[in-house]
Amino acid sequence: MGRVKNSLVKRIARELFEKYKDVITGDFYKNKELLKDVIQVQGKKLKNQIIGYVTRLYHIEQERMKRLEEELRSG
């Protein structure tokens, strides 16, 4: 089980995910390179938490899209 992220991390991550949805991937390190100039946060830990949550949001979105496609095929 993972740690609970605070609301600041979640809010910033959701904003970044919506804004850069087309360039975000499922790989943390690629997202870190893509978003390093965008995120103006002091502290490596906080920046990594935000990027990690952005990556998690990507995986959640992919899973949601997969389920929708399966429903359309079977429905």
MIKOLVO-778297 format. One record per atom (N, C-alpha, C, CB): residue in one letter; x, y, z; atom name; residue number from 1. Coordinates in steps of 0.02 Angstrom, whole numbers, plus 50000, padded with zeros to 5 digits. Glycine has a CB too. Example, Ala and Ser with C-alpha at 12.3 -4.5 7.8 and 13.67 -1.06 7.14 Angstrom:
MIKOLVO-778297
> resn, u, v, w, name, resi
> A, 50660, 49716, 50390, N, 1
> A, 50615, 49775, 50390, CA, 1
> A, 50660, 49835, 50390, C, 1
> A, 50565, 49776, 50452, CB, 1
> S, 50642, 49888, 50354, N, 2
> S, 50684, 49947, 50357, CA, 2
> S, 50645, 50002, 50394, C, 2
> S, 50704, 49970, 50286, CB, 2
This chain:
MIKOLVO-778297
> resn, u, v, w, name, resi
> M, 50041, 49941, 50000, N, 1
> M, 50000, 50000, 50000, CA, 1
> M, 50044, 50062, 50000, C, 1
> M, 49953, 50000, 50060, CB, 1
> G, 50023, 50112, 49963, N, 2
> G, 50062, 50173, 49959, CA, 2
> G, 50042, 50224, 50012, C, 2
> G, 50056, 50203, 49891, CB, 2
> R, 50079, 50277, 50012, N, 3
> R, 50064, 50331, 50059, CA, 3
> R, 50010, 50376, 50031, C, 3
> R, 50128, 50373, 50074, CB, 3
> V, 49974, 50409, 50075, N, 4
> V, 49922, 50456, 50054, CA, 4
> V, 49955, 50521, 50034, C, 4
> V, 49869, 50467, 50112, CB, 4
> K, 49938, 50546, 49975, N, 5
> K, 49966, 50609, 49951, CA, 5
> K, 49923, 50667, 49977, C, 5
> K, 49968, 50610, 49873, CB, 5
> N, 49956, 50723, 49991, N, 6
> N, 49917, 50779, 50016, CA, 6
> N, 49881, 50814, 49958, C, 6
> N, 49964, 50829, 50053, CB, 6
> S, 49836, 50858, 49974, N, 7
> S, 49793, 50889, 49924, CA, 7
> S, 49832, 50933, 49876, C, 7
> S, 49739, 50929, 49958, CB, 7
> L, 49887, 50963, 49898, N, 8
> L, 49928, 51004, 49854, CA, 8
> L, 49956, 50962, 49797, C, 8
> L, 49985, 51038, 49894, CB, 8
> V, 49983, 50904, 49813, N, 9
> V, 50011, 50860, 49762, CA, 9
> V, 49957, 50839, 49713, C, 9
> V, 50044, 50797, 49795, CB, 9
> K, 49900, 50820, 49739, N, 10
> K, 49845, 50797, 49695, CA, 10
> K, 49819, 50853, 49651, C, 10
> K, 49788, 50768, 49737, CB, 10
> R, 49811, 50912, 49679, N, 11
> R, 49785, 50968, 49639, CA, 11
> R, 49832, 50987, 49583, C, 11
> R, 49772, 51029, 49684, CB, 11
> I, 49895, 50995, 49598, N, 12
> I, 49944, 51013, 49547, CA, 12
> I, 49950, 50958, 49495, C, 12
> I, 50013, 51027, 49579, CB, 12
> A, 49950, 50895, 49517, N, 13
> A, 49956, 50839, 49470, CA, 13
> A, 49896, 50836, 49423, C, 13
> A, 49962, 50773, 49509, CB, 13
> R, 49836, 50847, 49449, N, 14
> R, 49777, 50846, 49406, CA, 14
> R, 49779, 50903, 49354, C, 14
> R, 49713, 50852, 49448, CB, 14
> E, 49801, 50962, 49376, N, 15
> E, 49806, 51018, 49330, CA, 15
> E, 49857, 51003, 49275, C, 15
> E, 49826, 51082, 49368, CB, 15
> L, 49914, 50976, 49294, N, 16
> L, 49965, 50959, 49244, CA, 16
> L, 49941, 50904, 49197, C, 16
> L, 50029, 50936, 49279, CB, 16
> F, 49906, 50855, 49225, N, 17
> F, 49881, 50800, 49183, CA, 17
> F, 49831, 50825, 49131, C, 17
> F, 49848, 50746, 49227, CB, 17
> E, 49786, 50868, 49152, N, 18
> E, 49737, 50895, 49104, CA, 18
> E, 49770, 50939, 49052, C, 18
> E, 49684, 50935, 49141, CB, 18
> K, 49819, 50978, 49072, N, 19
> K, 49852, 51024, 49026, CA, 19
> K, 49898, 50988, 48977, C, 19
> K, 49891, 51076, 49064, CB, 19
> Y, 49933, 50937, 48999, N, 20
> Y, 49983, 50902, 48958, CA, 20
> Y, 49965, 50829, 48945, C, 20
> Y, 50051, 50906, 48991, CB, 20
> K, 49900, 50815, 48941, N, 21
> K, 49876, 50747, 48933, CA, 21
> K, 49905, 50712, 48870, C, 21
> K, 49801, 50746, 48929, CB, 21
> D, 49917, 50751, 48818, N, 22
> D, 49940, 50721, 48755, CA, 22
> D, 50014, 50702, 48756, C, 22
> D, 49928, 50768, 48699, CB, 22
> V, 50055, 50728, 48802, N, 23
> V, 50126, 50712, 48804, CA, 23
> V, 50146, 50668, 48863, C, 23
> V, 50166, 50776, 48806, CB, 23
> I, 50102, 50660, 48911, N, 24
> I, 50118, 50619, 48970, CA, 24
> I, 50115, 50545, 48952, C, 24
> I, 50069, 50635, 49029, CB, 24
> T, 50164, 50507, 48978, N, 25
> T, 50167, 50435, 48965, CA, 25
> T, 50159, 50397, 49030, C, 25
> T, 50234, 50417, 48930, CB, 25
> G, 50165, 50332, 49026, N, 26
> G, 50161, 50290, 49085, CA, 26
> G, 50228, 50280, 49120, C, 26
> G, 50133, 50224, 49067, CB, 26
> D, 50280, 50313, 49095, N, 27
> D, 50347, 50306, 49123, CA, 27
> D, 50365, 50367, 49165, C, 27
> D, 50399, 50295, 49067, CB, 27
> F, 50380, 50356, 49229, N, 28
> F, 50396, 50410, 49275, CA, 28
> F, 50454, 50452, 49250, C, 28
> F, 50412, 50382, 49343, CB, 28
> Y, 50507, 50420, 49226, N, 29
> Y, 50568, 50456, 49207, CA, 29
> Y, 50558, 50498, 49144, C, 29
> Y, 50625, 50407, 49196, CB, 29
> K, 50518, 50474, 49097, N, 30
> K, 50502, 50514, 49038, CA, 30
> K, 50459, 50574, 49057, C, 30
> K, 50465, 50472, 48985, CB, 30
> N, 50411, 50563, 49102, N, 31
> N, 50370, 50619, 49126, CA, 31
> N, 50412, 50670, 49164, C, 31
> N, 50313, 50593, 49171, CB, 31
> K, 50461, 50646, 49200, N, 32
> K, 50505, 50690, 49238, CA, 32
> K, 50543, 50736, 49190, C, 32
> K, 50554, 50650, 49281, CB, 32
> E, 50568, 50708, 49135, N, 33
> E, 50604, 50748, 49084, CA, 33
> E, 50556, 50797, 49050, C, 33
> E, 50636, 50702, 49032, CB, 33
> L, 50496, 50774, 49034, N, 34
> L, 50448, 50817, 48998, CA, 34
> L, 50425, 50876, 49041, C, 34
> L, 50388, 50776, 48977, CB, 34
> L, 50416, 50864, 49106, N, 35
> L, 50385, 50914, 49149, CA, 35
> L, 50435, 50952, 49193, C, 35
> L, 50335, 50881, 49194, CB, 35
> K, 50500, 50939, 49185, N, 36
> K, 50549, 50971, 49230, CA, 36
> K, 50550, 51047, 49223, C, 36
> K, 50618, 50944, 49217, CB, 36
> D, 50537, 51073, 49163, N, 37
> D, 50536, 51145, 49153, CA, 37
> D, 50468, 51176, 49172, C, 37
> D, 50553, 51162, 49081, CB, 37
> V, 50417, 51135, 49173, N, 38
> V, 50349, 51160, 49187, CA, 38
> V, 50337, 51169, 49262, C, 38
> V, 50297, 51112, 49158, CB, 38
> I, 50362, 51122, 49301, N, 39
> I, 50350, 51122, 49373, CA, 39
> I, 50401, 51168, 49407, C, 39
> I, 50354, 51051, 49403, CB, 39
> Q, 50376, 51220, 49439, N, 40
> Q, 50419, 51267, 49475, CA, 40
> Q, 50406, 51257, 49550, C, 40
> Q, 50405, 51340, 49454, CB, 40
> V, 50432, 51201, 49576, N, 41
> V, 50422, 51184, 49646, CA, 41
> V, 50490, 51177, 49679, C, 41
> V, 50381, 51118, 49654, CB, 41
> Q, 50495, 51203, 49739, N, 42
> Q, 50558, 51194, 49776, CA, 42
> Q, 50556, 51126, 49809, C, 42
> Q, 50568, 51250, 49829, CB, 42
> G, 50609, 51090, 49802, N, 43
> G, 50615, 51025, 49834, CA, 43
> G, 50606, 50968, 49785, C, 43
> G, 50564, 51019, 49889, CB, 43
> K, 50655, 50924, 49785, N, 44
> K, 50654, 50866, 49741, CA, 44
> K, 50599, 50817, 49760, C, 44
> K, 50722, 50831, 49741, CB, 44
> K, 50588, 50808, 49825, N, 45
> K, 50538, 50760, 49848, CA, 45
> K, 50468, 50779, 49825, C, 45
> K, 50540, 50755, 49924, CB, 45
> L, 50450, 50842, 49833, N, 46
> L, 50384, 50865, 49813, CA, 46
> L, 50375, 50859, 49738, C, 46
> L, 50372, 50937, 49835, CB, 46
> K, 50426, 50878, 49699, N, 47
> K, 50423, 50872, 49626, CA, 47
> K, 50413, 50799, 49605, C, 47
> K, 50486, 50901, 49594, CB, 47
> N, 50450, 50754, 49637, N, 48
> N, 50443, 50683, 49620, CA, 48
> N, 50375, 50656, 49639, C, 48
> N, 50498, 50643, 49654, CB, 48
> Q, 50347, 50679, 49695, N, 49
> Q, 50280, 50657, 49715, CA, 49
> Q, 50228, 50680, 49663, C, 49
> Q, 50262, 50685, 49784, CB, 49
> I, 50235, 50741, 49639, N, 50
> I, 50188, 50767, 49589, CA, 50
> I, 50194, 50727, 49525, C, 50
> I, 50201, 50842, 49576, CB, 50
> I, 50254, 50717, 49501, N, 51
> I, 50264, 50680, 49439, CA, 51
> I, 50241, 50607, 49447, C, 51
> I, 50338, 50682, 49418, CB, 51
> G, 50253, 50578, 49505, N, 52
> G, 50229, 50510, 49518, CA, 52
> G, 50153, 50506, 49516, C, 52
> G, 50254, 50486, 49585, CB, 52
> Y, 50120, 50556, 49543, N, 53
> Y, 50047, 50556, 49542, CA, 53
> Y, 50020, 50569, 49472, C, 53
> Y, 50019, 50608, 49590, CB, 53
> V, 50055, 50610, 49432, N, 54
> V, 50036, 50621, 49362, CA, 54
> V, 50039, 50554, 49325, C, 54
> V, 50082, 50674, 49329, CB, 54
> T, 50093, 50516, 49337, N, 55
> T, 50101, 50451, 49305, CA, 55
> T, 50045, 50404, 49327, C, 55
> T, 50169, 50421, 49322, CB, 55
> R, 50027, 50406, 49390, N, 56
> R, 49972, 50365, 49415, CA, 56
> R, 49906, 50384, 49382, C, 56
> R, 49966, 50371, 49491, CB, 56
> L, 49894, 50449, 49373, N, 57
> L, 49833, 50471, 49339, CA, 57
> L, 49831, 50446, 49267, C, 57
> L, 49829, 50548, 49340, CB, 57
> Y, 49889, 50443, 49235, N, 58
> Y, 49892, 50417, 49167, CA, 58
> Y, 49870, 50343, 49166, C, 58
> Y, 49965, 50423, 49138, CB, 58
> H, 49895, 50304, 49213, N, 59
> H, 49877, 50233, 49216, CA, 59
> H, 49802, 50224, 49231, C, 59
> H, 49919, 50197, 49268, CB, 59
> I, 49776, 50265, 49274, N, 60
> I, 49704, 50262, 49290, CA, 60
> I, 49663, 50278, 49227, C, 60
> I, 49686, 50311, 49347, CB, 60
> E, 49683, 50329, 49190, N, 61
> E, 49648, 50348, 49129, CA, 61
> E, 49651, 50293, 49076, C, 61
> E, 49678, 50413, 49101, CB, 61
> Q, 49709, 50261, 49069, N, 62
> Q, 49716, 50207, 49021, CA, 62
> Q, 49671, 50148, 49039, C, 62
> Q, 49789, 50184, 49019, CB, 62
> E, 49667, 50132, 49103, N, 63
> E, 49624, 50078, 49126, CA, 63
> E, 49551, 50095, 49113, C, 63
> E, 49636, 50064, 49200, CB, 63
> R, 49532, 50157, 49125, N, 64
> R, 49463, 50179, 49113, CA, 64
> R, 49446, 50174, 49039, C, 64
> R, 49453, 50251, 49137, CB, 64
> M, 49492, 50193, 48996, N, 65
> M, 49480, 50190, 48924, CA, 65
> M, 49474, 50117, 48901, C, 65
> M, 49536, 50226, 48885, CB, 65
> K, 49515, 50074, 48930, N, 66
> K, 49512, 50003, 48911, CA, 66
> K, 49444, 49973, 48930, C, 66
> K, 49569, 49963, 48947, CB, 66
> R, 49419, 49990, 48990, N, 67
> R, 49354, 49966, 49011, CA, 67
> R, 49298, 49991, 48967, C, 67
> R, 49341, 49986, 49083, CB, 67
> L, 49302, 50055, 48946, N, 68
> L, 49251, 50083, 48902, CA, 68
> L, 49251, 50048, 48835, C, 68
> L, 49262, 50157, 48893, CB, 68
> E, 49309, 50033, 48808, N, 69
> E, 49313, 49998, 48744, CA, 69
> E, 49284, 49928, 48749, C, 69
> E, 49386, 49993, 48721, CB, 69
> E, 49297, 49893, 48804, N, 70
> E, 49270, 49827, 48814, CA, 70
> E, 49194, 49829, 48820, C, 70
> E, 49300, 49795, 48877, CB, 70
> E, 49168, 49879, 48854, N, 71
> E, 49095, 49886, 48860, CA, 71
> E, 49063, 49899, 48793, C, 71
> E, 49078, 49943, 48909, CB, 71
> L, 49095, 49941, 48752, N, 72
> L, 49067, 49955, 48685, CA, 72
> L, 49067, 49894, 48641, C, 72
> L, 49107, 50011, 48652, CB, 72
> R, 49120, 49853, 48646, N, 73
> R, 49123, 49792, 48606, CA, 73
> R, 49071, 49741, 48627, C, 73
> R, 49192, 49760, 48610, CB, 73
> S, 49062, 49733, 48693, N, 74
> S, 49016, 49682, 48718, CA, 74
> S, 48943, 49707, 48720, C, 74
> S, 49038, 49660, 48788, CB, 74
> G, 48935, 49772, 48722, N, 75
> G, 48868, 49801, 48731, CA, 75
> G, 48832, 49810, 48670, C, 75
> G, 48871, 49864, 48765, CB, 75
